Amino acid sequence: MLSVPRIFFRPPDRAEESDAAREKFQVPESDHLTLLHVFQRWKAEHYRVDWCQKHFIHVKTLRKVREIRSQLLDIMKSQRMVVTSTGTDWDPIRKAICSAYFQNCGRLKGI
């Protein structure tokens, strides 16, 4: 979801309302998990356009995310990989994110 345009929109005349809607999805420790949370909620709402409008979310962006997800599932199936869900347990996702970014980590030395 980080390869698609911004997911939330903020109309100037409804800025406070849109900020409040965005906070409902916020996962403090990770933008990745925030975006995952939005996608999971949209999926639970059966991919409804009116749900996106109510929560100030770009439906085009979420459709692109769903398309990318579908492509990844097809690749996994073609490689005979098992597709499983972590459900509401996001610890495996946190571990995957950390391991993927391990190469980009810097090391801070004390004085």
C-alpha positions, 0 to 999 in steps of 0.5 A: 500500500506504500506504492500507491498514492495517499489513501486519506483525503482532507477537504479544507472545509471538513478538516477536523472531521477528516482528521477524526476519521483518520485517527480511528484507523491509526496504529501508533507504531506503524504506518504499514499497520495503519494502512493494513487496518484500513484495508481490512476494515474496507474488506469487512465492509464488502469494498463499499464506496460509501464507506470510503467516502464516509471515512475520507478515504480514496476509493481508487487507491484502495481498489489499486491496493486490492489489485496489487494484493490479487497479483501477489496472491496469484504469484503465491499460488503459482509458486505453491505457497500456502496463503494464511492470514494472521487474523487480528494477531499482528505480531507476525506482520511486525516481525516481517516488517522488521526483518525486511527493513533490517538491512536499512537499519543504522547503528547508533554508537554511544558517546 
